[in-house]
């Protein structure tokens, strides 16, 4: 079966492409390379340079490749940037998704797996966070993803467009089998920043806030290995292709680790005692985000297998060591 992967040259998209191939699907990557990397797409995978805003072209590609379903990653995803440039996020994420849905409707493609985020919850009332928790995003990025989830529910209701929205917690790690990894520009994520420091590409790691109401005063997050995320996308796809109804699922490891714990683990895995400085809190960071992933475990049989902190950091470290400047070198 042919699966269009928008944003398939990005971090999570490229790992899902690998998993689709392993599972016998044929991925077709659709990416405008605004943040994706051509080197992240294997030679044997069909790569189409295109924009989700281009409804006619996207529809044409879906018809040409007889697409059975879409996995939609293409989006802007930097929380901080979303606050200073909301127009970019409403345009790329909300309007872009609307255009993609219209292309799908035009081409008669009626199944989508959607890349959503734990940012739709905002500051949680309780942890672990279940899918029926309060939806109160504290940043524009989360608001755009929530708006798209609403759009999908409406398209399902009115046009029978079935979807699975996957709300990721902190995606991390890299493929142990393929030369792909996490490379954002600018980089704002904790693990790549730590590993760039361990390599000497950056001078020090900043801890944003040491006065949170957590055991060691630093923020706690749920780090989920990108290969475990990838497996969940294939399960979601199979669910839809076998006639399953629309669903929303959290994807997390259900374990929380503080910023200090991640730094200590990275020092152990890399063997490098890099400099760390304590700084003020970063605006908009909730103290603790931990998922309940019980729903997708029970309904689709998903089981994370690679999300121990050591495996997350060691697979990311292997990629970073080979790519000190990301895909550019
Ligand atoms: N942090 C630091 N120093 C840094 C970078 C990050 O202390 O240099 C801290 C942050 O304050 C936060 C934790 O490390 O407490 C993780 O930060 P990340 O930027 O790696 O990830 P976030 O938890 O902020 O965000 C991630 C995704 C978002 C998604 C969110 C959902 O990047 O896209 O999870 O929970 F919306």
Boltz pocket constraint, residues with backbone or C-beta under 6 A from the ligand:
constraints:
  - pocket:
      binder: B
      contacts: [[A, 77], [A, 79], [A, 117], [A, 118], [A, 119], [A, 141], [A, 168], [A, 169], [A, 170], [A, 171], [A, 188], [A, 189], [A, 190], [A, 191], [A, 193], [A, 205], [A, 206], [A, 207], [A, 208], [A, 209], [A, 219], [A, 220], [A, 221], [A, 259], [A, 282], [A, 285], [A, 286], [A, 289]]
      max_distance: 6.0
